[in-house]
Amino acid sequence: MQVHRQSVSRILIVIAVLALAGVAVFVLLEPDREIPDVSDARVNTEPSDVSAAAAPEDPLDDSRVSVGQPGEITAEILDLMRHGLPIDGCDDSAQSDDRDDPEQDFEQIARSAVELLSESDDPEYLLAAALIDFDRDEQTESPLLARAMAQLPDHPVALWHRLQHCKNESCNRGEIARAAVAADPTNGLLWLEIASGHLRAGDSFEAEGALRRAIASSRFDTYFIDYAELIERGLAASTEFDYEERIVFGIGVAAAIAIPSFGDVSRACRSEENDMVVWVPLCEELGKSMHEHSRELISSMMGWGFRKIAAERAGDDALARNVKEQSEQWQEQYIARRFRTGASVLMENDPAVLRQYIDDFRSHGELQAMDRLVETAERLRNDENYDQCNFVKRPYEDQ
């Protein structure tokens, strides 16, 4: 049995904007904020809220991310997010809404897929079900994840997901951490997560050691694209969606669950109780390493945040201004340009562009994929034989 296709194209587009426009759109919204803790974020499927995926009031607070006002986002970017490029002759139906309850539709799709996938013995299907099972008890380990890991005990994504959700005595965090590092020893985010656990336990010495291991790592990876493709394969087995709908759904869910939480580390970098001689250079080097070796947008932006905290803690106003200027230039390159060139909207409307983006992300990382996406948008924008209405949000939806 399969879940029949529902009228969810609008839901998927909203989810895509939240994720493909950058899981860290809040950096555009609140450019002076440091490292938001979005560990408990969930996708909000209301289209009016797409522009408002802002950071919490306190960026170091571990509470759920609230979806509020657009904050510091420019009117230009907000308009491009909502409508795409202003092109004559193309209908923009972005503000229409004929859904009764889009969030209910989204949740029903996920529940139906989980129900079907949980009947399988395939470990990747079980893992996909665990990733989209929003109804499970967050205080206990997922039985679907446990079933998947019984067959895939060394799966890096499963171990990372399990480590992130091991917050109480119901799991052996040390054992999970050792297994995760053994499965993927080059991923610095694992060591950052381990450092967070040590800080929560009050062990700053062990946390320092874990942070030094993170700094020495060759990459920082949340497994974002791995999450998305695992979910896509699960939906292929349990729904009638086409590839584009499945991968966009997967990316949306990944945006909700794959963002790491390192508020403990940022608090430690800022805390006056920690030795400035040790922690300022430690946090500065951590920020540099994250920015230079990240495969993804979110880790790079966190790197800028750590560097800014370190400069402020050291009282180096010139360095803080320099870091701020560099981070703003970087944001322009990797975030704002995607809206100004129409690249994000193009990806929603052209399946070939979306597939190329996913392939580039998998092979080269998110940042290189973004560069190529913008290049593609600029090339197609100047191609007189290309349908320019693909740069407009939902150009033909009501026709």
Helices and strands as residue ranges (DSSP letters): H 9-20, H 26-29, G 47-52, H 75-83, H 102-117, H 123-132, H 143-151, H 156-164, H 173-183, H 188-200, H 204-215, H 224-238, H 243-257, H 263-270, H 276-293, H 297-314, H 317-331, I 332-336, H 337-340, H 343-349, H 351-364, H 366-381, G 388-391
